[in-house]
Amino acid sequence: MAGILAWFWNERFWLPHNVTWADLKNTEEATFPQAEDLYLAFPLAFCMLMVRLIFERFVAKPCAIALNIQANGPQIAQPNAILEKVFTAITKHPDEKRLEGLSKQLDWDVRSIQRWFRQRRNQEKPSTLKRFCESMWKFSFGLYVFTYGVRFLKKIWGRFKKSKQGFPGGAVVESPPADAGHAGSCPGPGRSHMPRSGWSREPWPLSLRVWNLCSATGEATTTPWLWNTRHCWYNYPYQPLTPDLHYYYILELSFYWSLMFSQFTDIKRKDFGVMFLHHLVSIFLITFSYVNNMARVGTLVLCLHDSADALLEAAKMANYAKFQKICDLLFVMFAMVFITTRLGIFPLWSNESKCQRSTHILKYTAVCLGKQSQDHSKALK
């Protein structure tokens, strides 16, 4: 088992060159994401389920009743032990041959048996009230987490603009070397360079080694990766973890775990397997982006994906309340936001940062770290 874990967590695969897991352990000066932090998501997911039950009963249900959404379910099928056994143990959609056999056995006509199976299938469908309550919970959480994500990213940008000062731990480089983007000359102690690509477009000079240490007033100095995705990779993976970022990740991970657990008790849909796989992949991506300390670009991806969810749930709520015009308007808004964020901004902005800018910046960082390691070895000799 130890060999499998060692192979899975191979540093050559997960981390840049010359970086080990030991380098990302917490210190007195900085806190980095740790795998054990994610255990907190399990009790929080359970708490989220409890909050959901309370919300649906005391908030969503009164709202639904106020909108004249009734809890009346479909017509209940006539009790029949033989048909019930076939329905639960064999098939919910009997073919012609089985229908004829049941017709002879029960002395019913085929049409009556078909009607019974249709009513029995509809009997398992939830009422409109239950659907409304579920959508209202997802709408409320989606709106909250998206609002928090936007405020979190804007706060980071505002702090950076407000400080406009040299970064702790080293002087700001006024001009990069001509070959900084490739195998450029390595910085000396306490200084670092950034790639030349896009330098002229920056509103202020930046340092590659951005240390997110707290100032005397306790305000964290952070980087504006909301508007410039290059900041997702400067000084990677030595990017300290802030409390806001940690809360954002744990909140999202807890929500997806709660969806995994509640999927077995929620409304049963035809896409159960697809949604189960979706939640599983989402948990996998959130977990490993956190462990790898790729949380900066992860926040951008999370915020983009959350932007359309609240609109979709709002459209469902309007449909259940029979506000058709509002439903159509919300669905059009959802489609526009979904297409813009998922098919436009995400591949052209976020993925471009991960696939191109990260490679460009991290190659240079690896060269610098390797050269510094060689200089340190020579000094020891």
Residue, then its C-alpha position, 0 to 999 in steps of 0.5 A: m500500500a505504501g508503494i502505491l501511495a508513493w507512486f501516486w503522489n510522485e513529486r515529478f508528476w504533481l510538482p514543478h522540477n526541484v520542488t518536493w512535498a516537504d517544501l510545502k509544509n506549513t511554517e511560521e511565516a506561511t501556511f500552505p494547503q495540506a491534504e488533511d485540511l479537506y477532512l473538514a469537508f465531511p462534517l461540514a457536508f453533514c451540517m449542510l444536509m441538516v441546514r438544507l432540511i431546515f431550510e426546505r421545511f421552514v423557508a422554502k415550503p412556506c414560500a411555495i405555499a404562498l405561491n399556490i404550489q400544492a403538495n398534491g401527488p399523482q393518482i395512487a395505483q390500486p393495491n395489487a400484490i402480484l403487480e407490485k411484485v413485478f414492478t419492484a422486482i422484475t420491471k417497471h416497463p413490462d413488454e407485450k408478452r408479460l402484459e398478456g401473461l399478467s392479463k390471464q393471471l389477474d383476469w384484467d384487460v391489457r389496457s387496465i394493467q398498462r394504466w396500473f403500471r403508469q400510475r405506479r410509475n407516476q406515484e414515485k415522482p415527487s410533487t411539485l412542492k418537493r421539486f420547488c423546495e429542492s430548487m430553492w435550496k440550490f438557488s439560495f446556495g448557488l447565489y450565496v457561493f457565487t456572490y462570495g466568490v466574486r467578493f473574494l476575488k474583488k477584495i483581493w484585487g482591491r487590496f493589491k491596488k491599495s497597497k502598491q508597494g514592494f513585496p515582503g521578502g525581496a525588492v521589486v524588479e524594475s526591469p526583467p532580463a531580456d531572456a527572462g521568459h526562457a533560460g534567463s539569468c537567475p535572480g540573486p538572493g532576495r530578488s526574482h524576475m518575471p517572464r518578459s511576455g506581456w511585461s509592457r502591458e502591466p500597470w506596475p512592475l511585479s516580482l516573480r516571488v510574491w510572498n503573501l505575508c501579513s503586514a503590521t496591520g494584519e492585512a494580507t498582501t495578495t495578487p490580482w489574478l482575477w484580471n491577470t491570470r499570470h498571477c495564478w502561476y507567479n511563485y507557484p507552488y510557494q503561494p501561501l493559503t489565505p483564510d478566505l481562499h481556504y473557506y471558499y474551497i472547503l465550502e464548495l467541496s462540502f456542497y458537492w459531498s452533500l450532493m453526493f450523499s443526498q442524491f440517493t434520497d433526492i428526486k430520482r431522475k433519469d440522469f442519476g448516473v451522469m450526475f453522480l459521475h459529475h459530482l465525483v469528478s467535481i470533488f476530484l478536481i477540487t481536491f487535487s487542485y487544493v492539494n497541488n496548491m493550484a487554488r488560485v486558478g481553481t477559484l476562477v474556475l469555481c466562480l465561472h461555473d457557479s455563475a449560471d447555476a443560480l439562474l437555472e434553479a430560478a428558472k425551475m422555480a418560476n416554472y413550478a410556480k407557473f410564471q411562464k414569462i419569467c421562466d422563459l426570461l430566466f432561461v434565456m439569461f441562463a443560456m447566455v451566461f452559460i454559453t459565455t462562461r463555459l464556452g467562451i471565458f473558460p476555454l479562452w481565458s482560464n484554460e489558456s492560463k493553465c495550458q500556456r501561461s503556466t508552462h511559460i512561467l513555470k519553466y523559467t521558475a524551474v530553471c531559476l530554482g535549479k540554478q539556485s540549488q547548484d549555486h548553493s551546492k557550490a557554496l557548501k563545497 
